[in-house]
């Protein structure tokens, strides 16, 4: 707004001034001068400098800033400035969207000039008297409200929009599908389109808001954040009142809702102990010359197949996960080839001449959660022999695994990036009867999925811990620390096999 126009508007009576500002689509005067105005200015400045791009712009703000009011105000401004434009405002569900905007809609409509806004339950019609004065008869703009979760987003296919606003994206089931497959095509052939994505960080840092949307926006300058500590409108008494409820500034609630940190809620996490032991258990210790080596897997197809490669360190009494394979849509042959190649690289073989089919059963143990057909295909066709994972008491196995993490009986090599990511982000579903399933995956490959790497780790630990009491060093052998290792009772002796029938796979060897 020019200085001359600003001075002229300043001479108007308050009621006349308010009507003129609405006619011009200048509603910034309704915002708080700190955090809300900072975000508003960022959006306007970015669009001014990038007129040919639709974004999306990503807004991350603390709870209580009033970002939903800001976004709705921006929708009203756009509709007032652009005759015959369409604005679409989405939330996780239509009910959520209407509930989020209900109070703010009523507030803005009360302030608007009479007859300018026609309010309907799921959409708003805006008629600006200025358009008729400019000769644009029967011109009106519309704001539509809709839900974005998987059960309702496909109803938005085939529609058009000039401005798209998605609120609380961190609580939408599959934002990647919503943004890229559905809403992006609304802007085809539209003039000067723009998309805004907004949210407070979600409960799980494995959500695409944390793994893809925010990192990509940061890297391209499409991101703005407002934390309580950055917002001058957030008063000291507001902070004191909230701290008295959430407990302390170190709490997950304060860090996520006030400081916009990407942290998973410990009460929702499958393995919350990992957050406290992470620095100690992510390590790359030297591998002993003699050890029992374990391959553990959770087979899937649409859900990922996760295969973990571990060994039992007798001296330190720890199980070390040293590498992983986590991929979707693996055929049996491809899976067998990947497992053989990884074992070739990682595992020690006691037969240096390699005269036996590798790996020998006494050198490598394998365990998997798989169908009998998968196990038989791997055994018969590819000579990769897996035992069936024990799943008789899942809750007890998860509790045992959590105890092992807490007591640092497990170490994880930094190569196991997907396992580390899932341990730090994986949460239960709403019923707490199963792991939460992430729909869609980030482009950088850190899969969350159905927490398949965590499942494989649980099976591997449950299988590997029985070998902690077995000494793999031959009698009288000196270990790297020059300590004599005496032999303890040995596990199954070497068994040379070319085919291991499925019916014997559960057997113990003597």
C-alpha positions as CSV (number, residue, x, y, z in Angstrom):
1,X,0.0,0.0,0.0
2,X,1.5,3.4,-1.0
3,X,2.2,6.1,1.6
4,X,-0.3,8.5,-0.1
5,X,-3.1,5.8,0.0
6,X,-2.2,4.9,3.6
7,X,-2.5,8.6,4.6
8,X,-5.8,9.0,2.7
9,X,-7.3,5.9,4.4
10,X,-6.1,7.2,7.8
11,X,-8.4,10.2,7.4
12,X,-11.5,8.1,7.0
13,X,-14.0,7.4,9.9
14,X,-13.4,4.0,11.5
15,X,-16.5,2.3,10.0
16,X,-15.8,3.7,6.5
17,X,-12.2,2.7,6.7
18,X,-13.1,-0.9,7.7
19,X,-15.5,-1.1,4.7
20,X,-12.9,0.2,2.3
21,X,-10.2,-2.2,3.6
22,X,-12.6,-5.1,3.0
23,X,-13.4,-3.8,-0.5
24,X,-9.7,-3.7,-1.3
25,X,-8.9,-7.1,0.3
26,X,-6.6,-5.6,2.9
27,X,-7.2,-7.5,6.1
28,X,-3.8,-7.5,7.7
29,X,-5.0,-5.0,10.3
30,X,-6.8,-7.9,12.0
31,X,-3.5,-9.8,12.7
32,X,-1.3,-9.7,15.8
33,X,1.8,-7.6,15.0
34,X,4.3,-10.4,15.9
35,X,4.1,-14.0,14.8
36,X,1.0,-13.8,12.6
37,X,2.2,-10.8,10.7
38,X,5.7,-12.4,10.2
39,X,4.1,-15.4,8.5
40,X,1.7,-13.2,6.5
41,X,4.6,-11.1,5.2
42,X,6.6,-14.2,4.3
43,X,3.8,-15.5,2.2
44,X,3.2,-12.2,0.4
45,X,6.9,-11.6,-0.2
46,X,7.6,-15.1,-1.5
47,X,4.6,-14.9,-4.0
48,X,5.7,-11.5,-5.2
49,X,9.2,-12.8,-6.0
50,X,8.0,-16.2,-7.4
51,X,4.9,-15.4,-9.4
52,X,5.3,-18.4,-11.7
53,X,5.5,-21.0,-8.9
54,X,2.7,-22.3,-6.8
55,X,4.9,-23.5,-3.9
56,X,3.8,-25.2,-1.8
57,X,4.8,-22.8,1.0
58,X,5.2,-24.6,4.4
59,X,4.2,-22.9,7.6
60,X,5.2,-24.5,10.9
61,X,3.9,-22.7,14.0
62,X,3.4,-23.2,17.7
63,X,0.0,-24.1,19.1
64,X,-1.9,-21.0,20.0
65,X,-0.4,-18.7,17.5
66,X,-3.7,-18.4,15.6
67,X,-2.4,-19.9,12.4
68,X,-5.9,-21.1,11.4
69,X,-7.2,-17.6,11.7
70,X,-4.3,-16.3,9.7
71,X,-4.9,-18.9,6.9
72,X,-8.6,-18.2,6.8
73,X,-7.9,-14.5,6.7
74,X,-5.5,-15.1,3.8
75,X,-8.3,-17.1,2.0
76,X,-10.7,-14.2,2.5
77,X,-8.1,-11.7,1.2
78,X,-7.4,-13.7,-1.9
79,X,-11.2,-14.2,-2.7
80,X,-11.8,-10.4,-2.2
81,X,-8.9,-9.5,-4.5
82,X,-9.6,-12.0,-7.3
83,X,-13.1,-12.0,-8.8
84,X,-14.4,-15.5,-9.8
85,X,-11.6,-17.2,-7.9
86,X,-11.9,-20.5,-6.0
87,X,-10.2,-21.2,-2.7
88,X,-10.1,-24.6,-1.2
89,X,-9.4,-25.0,2.6
90,X,-8.7,-28.6,3.8
91,X,-8.2,-30.3,7.1
92,X,-7.7,-33.9,8.2
93,X,-11.4,-34.5,7.9
94,X,-14.3,-32.3,6.9
95,X,-15.6,-32.3,10.5
96,X,-12.1,-31.2,11.7
97,X,-11.9,-28.5,9.0
98,X,-15.3,-27.1,9.9
99,X,-14.5,-27.2,13.6
100,X,-11.1,-25.5,13.2
101,X,-12.6,-22.7,11.1
102,X,-16.0,-22.3,12.8
103,X,-15.1,-19.6,15.3
104,X,-12.8,-17.8,12.9
105,X,-15.4,-17.7,10.1
106,X,-18.0,-16.2,12.5
107,X,-15.4,-13.6,13.6
108,X,-14.5,-12.5,10.1
109,X,-18.1,-12.5,8.9
110,X,-19.2,-10.2,11.8
111,X,-16.5,-7.7,10.7
112,X,-17.3,-7.8,7.0
113,X,-19.6,-5.2,5.3
114,X,-23.2,-6.3,5.2
115,X,-24.2,-8.3,2.2
116,X,-20.6,-9.1,1.2
117,X,-20.4,-12.7,2.5
118,X,-23.0,-15.5,2.1
119,X,-22.2,-18.2,4.6
120,X,-23.1,-21.9,3.9
121,X,-22.1,-24.9,6.1
122,X,-19.4,-26.2,3.7
123,X,-18.6,-23.1,1.6
124,X,-18.6,-19.3,1.6
125,X,-19.7,-17.0,-1.3
126,X,-18.0,-13.6,-1.5
127,X,-19.4,-10.7,-3.5
128,X,-17.3,-7.6,-3.6
129,X,-19.3,-4.4,-4.5
130,X,-16.1,-3.1,-6.0
131,X,-16.4,-5.6,-8.8
132,X,-19.8,-4.3,-10.0
133,X,-18.4,-0.8,-9.9
134,X,-15.6,-2.1,-12.2
135,X,-18.2,-3.5,-14.6
136,X,-17.9,-7.2,-13.5
137,X,-21.5,-8.1,-13.0
138,X,-22.5,-11.3,-11.1
139,X,-18.9,-11.9,-10.2
140,X,-18.3,-13.8,-7.0
141,X,-15.6,-15.9,-5.4
142,X,-16.0,-19.0,-3.3
143,X,-14.2,-20.7,-0.4
144,X,-14.8,-24.5,-0.1
145,X,-14.0,-26.6,3.0
146,X,-13.1,-30.3,2.7
147,X,-11.4,-33.3,4.4
148,X,-8.1,-34.8,3.3
149,X,-7.9,-38.2,4.9
150,X,-8.0,-41.3,2.8
151,X,-11.7,-41.9,3.0
152,X,-12.7,-38.5,1.6
153,X,-9.8,-37.0,-0.4
154,X,-10.8,-38.6,-3.7
155,X,-14.0,-36.6,-3.8
156,X,-11.7,-33.6,-4.6
157,X,-10.5,-35.1,-7.9
158,X,-11.4,-33.2,-11.1
159,X,-11.9,-29.9,-9.4
160,X,-10.2,-26.5,-9.8
161,X,-8.7,-23.9,-7.4
162,X,-6.6,-20.8,-7.5
163,X,-5.6,-21.0,-3.8
164,X,-5.2,-24.2,-1.8
165,X,-4.8,-24.2,1.9
166,X,-4.1,-27.4,3.9
167,X,-4.2,-27.0,7.6
168,X,-2.9,-29.5,10.3
169,X,-1.1,-31.4,7.6
170,X,0.9,-33.3,10.3
171,X,-2.4,-35.1,11.2
172,X,-3.4,-36.0,7.6
173,X,-3.0,-39.8,6.8
174,X,-1.1,-39.5,3.5
175,X,-0.2,-35.9,2.7
176,X,2.0,-36.9,-0.2
177,X,-1.0,-38.4,-2.1
178,X,-3.1,-35.4,-1.1
179,X,-0.6,-32.8,-2.4
180,X,1.0,-34.5,-5.4
181,X,-1.8,-36.8,-6.7
182,X,-4.9,-34.8,-6.0
183,X,-4.6,-31.1,-5.1
184,X,-1.7,-30.1,-7.4
185,X,-3.8,-30.7,-10.4
186,X,-6.4,-28.3,-9.2
187,X,-4.1,-25.4,-10.3
188,X,-3.8,-26.5,-14.0
189,X,-4.7,-23.5,-16.3
190,X,-5.3,-21.3,-13.2
191,X,-3.8,-17.8,-13.0
192,X,-1.3,-17.1,-10.3
193,X,-2.0,-20.2,-8.2
194,X,-0.6,-20.8,-4.7
195,X,-0.6,-23.7,-2.2
196,X,-0.1,-23.3,1.5
197,X,0.7,-26.2,3.9
198,X,0.5,-25.6,7.6
199,X,0.8,-27.6,10.8
200,X,2.2,-27.9,14.3
201,X,4.6,-31.0,14.3
202,X,2.8,-34.3,14.6
203,X,3.1,-36.9,17.3
204,X,5.5,-39.1,15.3
205,X,8.7,-37.7,13.7
206,X,8.2,-40.5,11.1
207,X,5.2,-38.6,9.6
208,X,5.9,-37.2,6.1
209,X,5.6,-33.7,7.5
210,X,8.9,-34.3,9.4
211,X,10.6,-36.6,6.9
212,X,9.8,-35.0,3.6
213,X,7.6,-31.9,3.6
214,X,9.5,-29.7,6.0
215,X,13.1,-30.7,4.9
216,X,12.3,-30.2,1.2
217,X,10.7,-26.8,1.9
218,X,13.7,-25.7,4.0
219,X,16.1,-26.6,1.2
220,X,14.2,-24.5,-1.3
221,X,13.4,-21.4,0.8
222,X,9.7,-22.2,1.0
223,X,9.6,-22.6,4.8
224,X,8.7,-20.3,7.6
225,X,8.5,-21.2,11.3
226,X,7.2,-19.4,14.4
227,X,8.1,-20.8,17.8
228,X,7.0,-19.3,21.1
229,X,10.5,-18.0,21.7
230,X,10.4,-16.2,18.3
231,X,6.9,-14.7,18.8
232,X,6.8,-11.4,20.7
233,X,3.0,-11.8,21.0
234,X,3.5,-14.9,23.3
235,X,3.6,-13.4,26.8
236,X,5.5,-14.5,29.8
237,X,2.2,-15.2,31.7
238,X,1.1,-17.5,28.8
239,X,4.3,-19.4,29.1
240,X,4.0,-19.8,32.9
241,X,0.4,-20.9,32.7
242,X,1.3,-23.6,30.1
243,X,4.4,-24.8,32.0
244,X,2.2,-25.4,35.1
245,X,0.2,-27.8,33.0
246,X,2.7,-29.6,30.8
247,X,5.2,-29.9,33.7
248,X,8.5,-28.6,32.4
249,X,10.2,-27.2,29.3
250,X,12.0,-30.5,28.7
251,X,8.6,-32.3,28.2
252,X,7.6,-33.7,24.9
253,X,4.5,-31.6,24.8
254,X,6.4,-28.3,25.3
255,X,9.1,-29.2,22.8
256,X,6.6,-30.2,20.1
257,X,3.7,-27.8,20.6
258,X,5.6,-24.7,21.7
259,X,9.1,-25.1,20.2
260,X,8.0,-27.0,17.0
261,X,10.6,-29.7,17.6
262,X,10.2,-32.9,15.7
263,X,10.0,-35.4,18.5
264,X,7.8,-38.5,18.9
265,X,5.5,-38.8,21.9
266,X,7.2,-41.3,24.3
267,X,3.8,-42.5,25.5
268,X,3.0,-43.5,21.9
269,X,6.3,-45.0,21.0
270,X,6.9,-48.7,20.5
271,X,10.5,-48.5,21.9
272,X,10.6,-45.3,24.0
273,X,13.8,-46.5,25.7
274,X,15.7,-45.9,22.5
275,X,15.5,-42.1,22.9
276,X,17.4,-42.2,26.2
277,X,20.0,-44.9,25.1
278,X,20.5,-43.7,21.5
279,X,24.0,-42.2,22.0
280,X,25.2,-45.3,23.8
281,X,23.8,-48.1,21.6
282,X,24.6,-46.5,18.1
283,X,28.2,-47.7,17.8
284,X,30.5,-49.5,15.5
285,X,32.6,-51.8,17.8
286,X,35.4,-54.1,16.3
287,X,34.0,-57.4,15.3
288,X,35.5,-60.4,17.2
289,X,37.4,-63.0,15.2
290,X,34.9,-65.7,16.4
291,X,31.2,-65.1,16.9
292,X,27.8,-66.5,16.1
293,X,26.3,-64.6,13.2
294,X,22.5,-64.1,12.9
295,X,20.4,-63.1,9.9
296,X,16.9,-62.1,11.1
297,X,14.0,-61.0,8.8
298,X,10.4,-59.9,8.6
299,X,9.2,-60.7,5.1
300,X,6.7,-58.6,3.3
301,X,5.8,-57.4,-0.1
302,X,3.5,-54.3,-0.1
303,X,4.8,-53.8,3.4
304,X,8.6,-53.8,3.2
305,X,10.8,-56.8,3.7
306,X,13.3,-56.1,6.4
307,X,16.5,-58.2,6.9
308,X,19.0,-57.5,9.6
309,X,22.5,-58.9,10.0
310,X,23.8,-59.3,13.5
311,X,26.4,-61.1,15.5
312,X,26.8,-62.2,19.2
313,X,29.8,-60.7,20.9
314,X,30.6,-63.2,23.6
315,X,33.2,-61.0,25.4
316,X,30.9,-57.9,25.8
317,X,27.7,-60.0,26.1
318,X,26.0,-57.9,23.4
319,X,24.1,-58.5,20.2
320,X,25.4,-56.2,17.5
321,X,23.2,-55.2,14.4
322,X,25.8,-54.4,11.7
323,X,23.7,-53.9,8.6
324,X,20.3,-54.1,7.0
325,X,18.2,-54.6,3.9
326,X,14.8,-52.9,3.8
327,X,12.9,-52.8,0.5
328,X,9.4,-53.2,-1.0
329,X,8.3,-55.7,-3.6
330,X,11.2,-58.1,-3.4
331,X,10.9,-61.4,-5.3
332,X,12.2,-64.5,-3.7
333,X,15.2,-64.7,-6.0
334,X,16.1,-61.0,-5.5
335,X,15.8,-61.4,-1.8
336,X,18.0,-64.5,-1.8
337,X,20.6,-62.7,-3.9
338,X,20.7,-59.7,-1.6
339,X,21.0,-61.8,1.5
340,X,23.9,-63.9,0.0
341,X,25.7,-60.8,-1.2
342,X,25.4,-59.1,2.2
343,X,26.5,-62.1,4.1
344,X,29.5,-62.5,1.8
345,X,30.5,-59.0,2.7
346,X,29.8,-59.1,6.5
347,X,30.1,-62.5,7.9
348,X,33.2,-64.5,8.9
349,X,33.4,-68.0,7.4
350,X,35.1,-70.8,9.3
351,X,35.9,-72.7,6.1
352,X,38.6,-70.5,4.5
353,X,38.9,-72.8,1.5
354,X,35.2,-72.3,0.8
355,X,34.9,-76.0,-0.1
356,X,31.4,-76.2,1.4
357,X,28.2,-74.5,0.2
358,X,28.1,-71.2,2.0
359,X,26.9,-70.4,4.5
360,X,27.2,-73.6,6.6
361,X,24.4,-74.0,9.1
362,X,26.9,-73.9,12.1
363,X,28.4,-70.6,10.8
364,X,25.2,-68.6,10.2
365,X,21.9,-68.8,11.8
366,X,18.8,-67.4,10.1
367,X,15.3,-66.7,11.4
368,X,12.3,-65.1,9.7
369,X,8.7,-64.3,10.1
370,X,7.5,-65.7,6.7
371,X,5.0,-68.0,5.1
372,X,5.9,-71.7,4.8
373,X,6.0,-71.3,1.0
374,X,8.5,-68.4,1.2
375,X,10.8,-70.5,3.5
376,X,10.6,-73.5,1.3
377,X,11.3,-71.5,-1.9
378,X,14.4,-70.0,-0.3
379,X,15.5,-73.4,1.0
380,X,14.9,-75.5,-2.1
381,X,15.5,-73.1,-4.9
382,X,18.2,-70.8,-3.4
383,X,19.8,-72.8,-0.6
384,X,19.1,-70.0,1.9
385,X,17.8,-71.7,5.1
386,X,15.7,-69.8,7.6
387,X,14.1,-71.0,10.8
388,X,10.6,-69.8,11.6
389,X,10.5,-66.9,14.1
390,X,8.7,-67.6,17.4
391,X,5.7,-65.4,17.8
392,X,3.8,-67.2,20.6
393,X,3.8,-64.0,22.9
394,X,4.4,-60.8,21.0
395,X,3.9,-58.5,23.9
396,X,6.5,-60.4,26.0
397,X,9.0,-60.3,23.1
398,X,8.5,-56.6,22.6
399,X,9.0,-56.0,26.4
400,X,12.1,-58.2,26.4
401,X,13.5,-56.2,23.4
402,X,12.8,-52.9,25.1
403,X,14.6,-54.2,28.2
404,X,17.6,-55.2,26.1
405,X,17.7,-51.7,24.6
406,X,17.4,-50.1,28.0
407,X,20.2,-52.2,29.5
408,X,22.4,-51.6,26.3
409,X,22.6,-55.3,25.5
410,X,22.0,-54.3,21.9
411,X,24.3,-52.2,19.8
412,X,23.4,-50.8,16.3
413,X,25.9,-49.9,13.7
414,X,25.2,-46.5,12.0
415,X,24.8,-48.3,8.7
416,X,21.4,-49.5,10.0
417,X,19.7,-46.2,9.2
418,X,16.2,-47.5,8.6
419,X,16.2,-49.4,11.9
420,X,17.5,-46.4,13.8
421,X,14.9,-44.2,12.1
422,X,12.1,-46.6,13.0
423,X,13.2,-47.0,16.6
424,X,13.3,-43.2,17.0
425,X,10.0,-42.6,15.3
426,X,7.8,-45.7,15.4
427,X,4.5,-45.5,17.3
428,X,1.5,-47.7,18.1
429,X,-1.7,-47.3,16.2
430,X,-4.8,-45.7,17.9
431,X,-5.9,-49.1,19.4
432,X,-2.3,-49.9,20.6
433,X,-2.8,-53.4,19.3
434,X,-0.5,-53.0,16.3
435,X,2.3,-50.8,15.0
436,X,1.2,-47.7,13.2
437,X,1.4,-47.9,9.5
438,X,2.8,-45.0,7.5
439,X,1.1,-44.5,4.1
440,X,3.5,-43.2,1.5
441,X,7.3,-43.0,2.0
442,X,9.8,-40.2,1.9
443,X,11.9,-39.9,-1.2
444,X,15.2,-40.2,0.6
445,X,14.4,-43.8,1.5
446,X,14.2,-43.9,5.3
447,X,11.1,-46.1,5.3
448,X,8.8,-46.2,8.2
449,X,6.0,-48.3,6.8
450,X,4.7,-50.9,9.2
451,X,7.9,-50.7,11.4
452,X,9.2,-53.9,9.6
453,X,12.8,-53.3,10.7
454,X,11.7,-53.1,14.4
455,X,9.8,-56.4,13.9
456,X,12.9,-58.0,12.4
457,X,15.0,-56.7,15.2
458,X,12.7,-58.2,17.8
459,X,12.8,-61.7,16.1
460,X,16.6,-61.4,15.8
461,X,17.2,-60.5,19.4
462,X,14.8,-63.2,20.7
463,X,16.7,-65.8,18.5
464,X,20.3,-64.5,19.1
465,X,20.2,-64.1,22.9
466,X,20.3,-67.9,23.4
467,X,23.9,-67.8,22.0
468,X,25.1,-65.3,24.6
469,X,26.1,-68.1,26.9
470,X,28.0,-70.1,24.2
471,X,31.7,-69.4,23.8
472,X,32.7,-69.3,20.1
473,X,36.4,-69.2,20.8
474,X,38.3,-72.6,20.6
475,X,39.8,-73.8,23.9
476,X,43.1,-72.1,24.6
477,X,42.6,-69.4,22.0
478,X,43.7,-65.9,22.9
479,X,41.4,-63.1,22.2
480,X,42.5,-59.6,21.1
481,X,42.7,-58.6,24.8
482,X,45.2,-61.4,25.5
483,X,42.8,-63.2,27.8
484,X,42.6,-67.0,27.7
485,X,39.1,-68.1,26.7
486,X,37.9,-71.4,28.2
487,X,35.3,-73.4,26.4
488,X,31.8,-73.5,27.6
489,X,29.2,-76.0,26.4
490,X,29.0,-75.7,22.7
491,X,25.9,-75.0,20.6
492,X,24.9,-77.3,17.7
493,X,27.9,-78.8,16.0
494,X,28.7,-78.4,12.3
495,X,26.2,-79.9,10.0
496,X,27.0,-80.0,6.3
497,X,23.9,-79.8,4.3
498,X,22.8,-79.2,0.8
499,X,19.0,-79.3,1.5
500,X,17.3,-78.7,4.8
501,X,13.7,-79.9,4.8
502,X,11.1,-77.6,6.1
503,X,9.8,-80.2,8.6
504,X,13.2,-80.3,10.3
505,X,13.8,-76.5,10.4
506,X,12.6,-76.2,14.0
507,X,14.8,-79.1,15.2
508,X,17.7,-78.6,17.7
509,X,21.0,-80.1,16.5
510,X,23.3,-82.2,18.6
